[in-house]
């Protein structure tokens, strides 16, 4: 999605004033970060364990501005290395679904879950790091991480190629929301209207701006529902 396309959409809808391009780019960057919390760009990275090291920092082992971790697959050292794990998993996954024997399918799923539980280690996110559980006792074990990152600017600095063009209205709304967010402090001291000759009210506009921001962000939240993965 090109920056100039978003810019045209924002300026067309903001009829009361014109935003300088450099300032508008900052609002776009904030809008992209907000969008990426709900629809991030997905990457996969493989790294290897370090003996007796439980935490693996995003900045060292992953790439990009990480927003969420979706999956982290690695073989736990609890099971014997001599076990033919690949063959057993292939057998479990190849078993056909029995529509006429639902109870049998439930048993198979229980077996698959038990297989994963005893052969794969678990993980969690802590202090911008992936924490492997249990702590690996040996080095060189492959870990496959699937995670989301903030959508990045393209090589020509003309836009963000990984955001689909059908989300133009969403990006326009989010950029406008960032603009109005920046106005919150200003409108808090501006009078809403003069009443007679003595009373000035100042409590309506901040609430109106907050409601407008909520409505502008609503289409993104409605389409992508909630932040994805385990938040970084």
C-alpha positions as CSV (number, residue, x, y, z in Angstrom):
1,X,0.0,0.0,0.0
2,X,1.4,3.3,-1.1
3,X,1.8,6.3,1.3
4,X,0.5,8.8,-1.3
5,X,-2.7,6.7,-1.6
6,X,-3.3,6.9,2.2
7,X,-2.4,10.6,2.1
8,X,-5.0,11.4,-0.5
9,X,-7.6,9.5,1.5
10,X,-6.8,11.4,4.7
11,X,-6.7,14.8,3.0
12,X,-10.0,14.2,1.2
13,X,-11.7,13.4,4.5
14,X,-10.0,16.0,6.6
15,X,-11.7,19.1,5.1
16,X,-11.0,21.5,8.0
17,X,-7.2,21.6,7.7
18,X,-4.2,20.3,5.8
19,X,-1.6,18.1,7.5
20,X,2.1,18.7,6.5
21,X,3.4,15.6,4.7
22,X,6.2,15.0,7.2
23,X,3.8,15.0,10.1
24,X,1.3,12.9,8.2
25,X,4.0,10.3,7.7
26,X,4.5,10.0,11.4
27,X,0.7,9.5,11.8
28,X,0.9,6.8,9.2
29,X,3.8,5.1,11.0
30,X,1.7,5.0,14.2
31,X,-1.3,3.7,12.3
32,X,0.8,0.9,10.8
33,X,2.0,-0.1,14.3
34,X,-1.6,-0.2,15.5
35,X,-2.7,-2.2,12.5
36,X,0.2,-4.6,13.0
37,X,-1.0,-5.5,16.5
38,X,-4.1,-7.1,14.9
39,X,-2.9,-8.2,11.4
40,X,0.9,-8.4,11.6
41,X,3.3,-9.6,8.9
42,X,4.1,-13.3,9.7
43,X,7.6,-14.7,9.7
44,X,9.3,-17.9,10.6
45,X,12.8,-18.1,12.0
46,X,14.8,-21.2,13.0
47,X,17.5,-20.9,15.7
48,X,19.4,-23.3,17.9
49,X,19.3,-23.8,21.7
50,X,22.2,-22.8,23.9
51,X,23.0,-25.2,26.8
52,X,21.3,-24.2,30.0
53,X,19.9,-21.0,28.4
54,X,16.1,-20.6,28.9
55,X,15.5,-17.1,27.4
56,X,16.1,-16.1,23.8
57,X,15.8,-12.4,23.1
58,X,13.7,-11.2,20.1
59,X,16.5,-8.7,19.2
60,X,19.1,-11.5,19.0
61,X,17.2,-14.5,17.6
62,X,14.3,-13.0,15.6
63,X,14.1,-10.3,12.9
64,X,11.9,-7.2,12.7
65,X,9.8,-5.4,15.3
66,X,8.1,-8.3,16.9
67,X,4.4,-7.8,18.0
68,X,3.4,-11.4,18.8
69,X,4.6,-15.0,19.0
70,X,2.3,-17.6,17.4
71,X,4.1,-20.9,17.7
72,X,7.4,-22.1,19.0
73,X,8.2,-25.7,18.1
74,X,11.1,-27.6,19.6
75,X,11.7,-31.2,20.8
76,X,11.9,-31.6,24.5
77,X,14.8,-33.6,25.9
78,X,12.4,-35.7,28.0
79,X,11.9,-38.2,25.3
80,X,14.6,-40.6,24.1
81,X,16.6,-39.5,21.1
82,X,16.4,-43.1,19.9
83,X,12.6,-42.9,19.4
84,X,11.4,-42.7,15.8
85,X,9.4,-39.5,16.5
86,X,8.9,-38.6,12.8
87,X,7.5,-42.1,11.9
88,X,5.1,-42.1,14.9
89,X,3.8,-38.6,14.1
90,X,3.3,-39.5,10.5
91,X,1.2,-42.5,11.5
92,X,-0.9,-40.5,13.8
93,X,-1.5,-37.7,11.2
94,X,-2.3,-40.2,8.4
95,X,-5.1,-41.9,10.2
96,X,-8.3,-41.0,8.3
97,X,-11.2,-39.2,10.0
98,X,-14.0,-41.6,10.8
99,X,-17.3,-39.7,10.4
100,X,-19.3,-42.8,11.5
101,X,-17.1,-43.4,14.5
102,X,-16.8,-40.1,16.3
103,X,-15.6,-41.6,19.5
104,X,-12.7,-43.2,17.7
105,X,-11.7,-39.8,16.3
106,X,-11.8,-38.4,19.8
107,X,-9.4,-41.1,21.0
108,X,-7.1,-40.4,18.1
109,X,-7.0,-36.7,18.9
110,X,-6.2,-37.5,22.5
111,X,-3.4,-39.7,21.3
112,X,-2.0,-36.9,19.1
113,X,-2.3,-34.3,21.9
114,X,-0.4,-36.7,24.2
115,X,2.2,-37.2,21.6
116,X,2.8,-33.5,21.3
117,X,2.8,-33.1,25.0
118,X,5.6,-35.6,25.6
119,X,7.8,-34.8,22.6
120,X,7.6,-31.0,22.3
121,X,8.8,-28.5,24.8
122,X,6.6,-25.6,25.8
123,X,7.3,-21.9,25.7
124,X,6.2,-18.5,26.9
125,X,7.0,-14.8,26.3
126,X,8.8,-12.8,29.0
127,X,10.6,-9.5,28.7
128,X,10.8,-9.5,24.9
129,X,12.2,-13.0,24.9
130,X,11.0,-16.5,24.1
131,X,11.4,-18.7,27.2
132,X,11.8,-22.4,26.6
133,X,10.3,-24.8,29.1
134,X,12.1,-26.9,30.4
135,X,15.4,-25.2,30.1
136,X,17.4,-26.9,27.3
137,X,20.3,-28.9,28.8
138,X,22.2,-29.3,25.5
139,X,23.2,-26.9,22.7
140,X,22.2,-27.3,19.0
141,X,18.5,-28.2,19.2
142,X,16.5,-26.6,16.4
143,X,13.7,-24.2,17.5
144,X,11.2,-23.1,14.9
145,X,9.5,-19.8,15.8
146,X,6.5,-18.4,14.0
147,X,5.8,-14.8,14.9
148,X,4.3,-11.5,13.8
149,X,6.2,-8.3,13.1
150,X,5.2,-4.7,12.3
151,X,4.8,-4.2,8.5
152,X,7.9,-2.7,7.1
153,X,8.5,0.1,4.6
154,X,9.5,-1.1,1.1
155,X,12.9,-0.5,-0.4
156,X,11.8,2.7,-2.3
157,X,10.3,4.2,0.9
158,X,7.0,4.8,-1.0
159,X,4.8,2.5,1.1
160,X,4.3,-0.8,2.8
161,X,3.9,-3.6,0.3
162,X,2.7,-6.2,2.8
163,X,-0.5,-4.4,3.7
164,X,-3.3,-5.4,1.3
165,X,-4.8,-2.7,-0.9
166,X,-8.3,-3.7,0.2
167,X,-7.4,-2.3,3.7
168,X,-7.0,1.2,2.4
169,X,-10.1,2.5,4.2
170,X,-8.9,0.9,7.4
171,X,-5.4,2.5,7.1
172,X,-7.0,5.9,6.3
173,X,-9.2,5.6,9.4
174,X,-6.3,4.6,11.6
175,X,-4.2,7.5,10.3
176,X,-7.0,9.9,11.1
177,X,-7.3,8.4,14.5
178,X,-3.7,9.1,15.2
179,X,-4.1,12.7,14.1
180,X,-7.1,13.2,16.4
181,X,-5.2,11.5,19.2
182,X,-2.6,14.2,18.8
183,X,-5.3,16.8,19.2
184,X,-6.6,15.5,22.5
185,X,-4.4,17.8,24.6
186,X,-5.2,20.8,22.5
187,X,-9.0,20.4,22.6
188,X,-9.0,19.8,26.4
189,X,-8.4,23.6,26.8
190,X,-10.5,24.8,23.9
191,X,-14.0,26.0,24.7
192,X,-16.8,24.0,23.2
193,X,-19.1,27.0,22.9
194,X,-19.9,30.2,24.7
195,X,-23.1,30.2,26.7
196,X,-24.5,33.7,27.3
197,X,-21.9,36.2,28.4
198,X,-20.5,34.4,31.4
199,X,-20.2,30.6,31.0
200,X,-17.6,28.7,28.9
201,X,-17.8,24.9,28.7
202,X,-14.7,22.8,28.0
203,X,-15.8,19.2,28.7
204,X,-17.5,18.1,25.5
205,X,-14.8,18.1,22.9
206,X,-12.3,15.7,24.5
207,X,-15.1,13.2,24.9
208,X,-16.2,13.7,21.3
209,X,-12.7,13.2,20.0
210,X,-12.3,10.0,22.0
211,X,-15.5,8.7,20.6
212,X,-14.4,9.6,17.1
213,X,-11.1,7.8,17.6
214,X,-13.0,4.7,18.8
215,X,-15.2,4.7,15.7
216,X,-12.2,5.2,13.4
217,X,-10.4,2.2,14.9
218,X,-13.6,0.1,14.9
219,X,-13.3,-1.3,11.3
220,X,-9.8,-2.6,12.0
221,X,-11.0,-4.3,15.2
222,X,-14.1,-5.7,13.5
223,X,-12.1,-7.2,10.7
224,X,-9.2,-8.6,12.6
225,X,-11.1,-9.1,15.9
226,X,-8.2,-9.2,18.5
227,X,-4.4,-9.1,18.9
228,X,-3.0,-12.2,17.4
229,X,-0.7,-14.7,19.2
230,X,1.0,-14.2,22.6
231,X,1.7,-10.5,22.8
232,X,5.3,-9.5,22.8
